[in-house]
Amino acid sequence: MSLRSDNRQWGSVAKFFHWIVALGILGNGVWGLLMTDMSPSMSKINVYALHKSIGLTILALFLLRVAWRLYDRAPPDEPAPRWQRIAAHATHVLLYFFILALPLSGWMYNSLHGYPLQWFKLFNLPALAAKNDELAHTVRNVHEYLFYLLLLVLIGHVGAALKHHVFDRDNVLRRMLPFGRVRSTKATLGELP
């Protein structure tokens, strides 16, 4: 499999970024929801620090993904009705927005609380804003709601990919699977409504 995308499928670098960011967001999101119920302790502080470091890593990987996406051409859209192609592109824009907004809102929340932000205890990152406990509460809620909204869009994204795979039997999902092999298709854009 090529590092770069071709006319039939995404390249291995694009696939790596897609799956590692997706798994990171889901894992860190569930972790984030569970950690809030922990009783105050040194263990809770360490769990929060790990959540923040993973979030920063996801942010960095996402930015690398965007840079790679600007460098690497996307495979042409699979043949589909126009409204489906528009919906797919709109969904991707929303996913990119949430993937960027989620760690930035967490960073902002941390800054407004006045906590230091370290990446795996290796180095500190600057605060995005001055301490403000009132605003911190609002931004904490925004951070959580962004995760729920991301999940809703992600459900639509996964549902559409499964619909294409199971019912349409096309390559939409196959060409992004880590070891997926694309099928040859006979459909052309002219055959679609």
Secondary structure as UniProt FT lines:
FT   HELIX           12..35
FT   TURN            36..37
FT   HELIX           42..71
FT   HELIX           82..113
FT   STRAND          117..119
FT   TURN            120..122
FT   STRAND          123..125
FT   HELIX           133..163
FT   HELIX           164..168
FT   TURN            172..176
FT   TURN            178..179
FT   HELIX           189..191
//
